[in-house]
């Protein structure tokens, strides 16, 4: 996981977050493990990645 935050002003910023996961081994049923990043649909393979970009303004 890696992230960056850049403040445009005292109350506004932009952010970038990237996550990469590689699963190994087997799951509880004996099948090959699949990557599953929280709040996302599990991958069909052993690898999964996601990127989130946003702008935030505090009122």
Buried (B, 14 or more C-beta within 10 A) or exposed (E): EEEEEEEEEEEEBEBEBEBEBEBEEEEEEEEEBBBBBEEEEEBEEBEBEBEEEEEEEEE
